[in-house]
């Protein structure tokens, strides 16, 4: 574990709160990590944050939208033009493709990679459910994608991105940090 990574995350959240901006979080994960279940289980809202599945972004409202952090920025920009306050929003997405390329100062980036036992349970549940029988119903393929996702967060055995085992744990860290910031707190580097 690298505490510096979490210190940088804390400072980034403090800067966003200090600027009175909404909490916009991009969660990078992998298939069968439980994104859809988490969103459904929390009725699309977790502690005041709207939860958005990267597979279900509103492409009609946001023409040409891509399932990455640029989507969060488009929501904020669109609302600013209309004079609407953007609510805290979380996009649960993938650690592959465009999601890992662009980084915005106003977006918090974290990685969520659940333990292997959780992944095995999720793949088994997907198979039992019978609705989604695709390549992500194959445990070996999911495990390979999970391993690749870990390589985005850990380089040369050093943690380089904030990493959490559950969506709840990652979001609670971000939300609690945002909510406990006091303007008299210093930002530590």
Phi, psi and omega in degrees: 000144180240100183298337179299323180299318181284331174294318177296320178298314179301313180298321179297317179296317178301318180298319179295315179295317180299325179278002180059040179257156179289158177278112177246118186238129173254115178260118176267130182214207181214167179302146178067022176277347179103021182300305183298319179298315181298315180298312181296317182297332180254019180043048175063017178211128178234112178048046176089002178253128174290134180256127181236130177275130182298339177279348186232035179290153184279090182282342176287316181286323181243084182306133178073012181297142176246151184281063179217189185293343176297332177297317178298319180292324178295320177300312182296316180295317179299316179293322179297319178298321181276355181075023180260138176283127178286131176276162177301133184224140179237127174254116178268112188227201186254151177271013180240164176071214186295340182300334182259359185271312185264141177230130179248143180298330184268008180242136176268131180246126174224160176245139175235117179228101183293160176300156183303322180300322179293319180297315178301316179297318182293319178294318178300316178297321179297319179293318180294324179297323175076353183281319185247091177251088179228194182297337180279005172266001180258113184303319181298318180293319180295318180296320177297318179293322177298316179298318178296322178296321177299326180291340175285328183268335183236122179238129180051043178065018178240132178291123182244349178229148176299127185235133179229155182274338180222158177296319180299314181300313180296315180291321178298320177301309183294313183293315179297319178297315180298315184286336182266355179295134178239137184300345177272351177290144175273157173260124186258138180245000000 
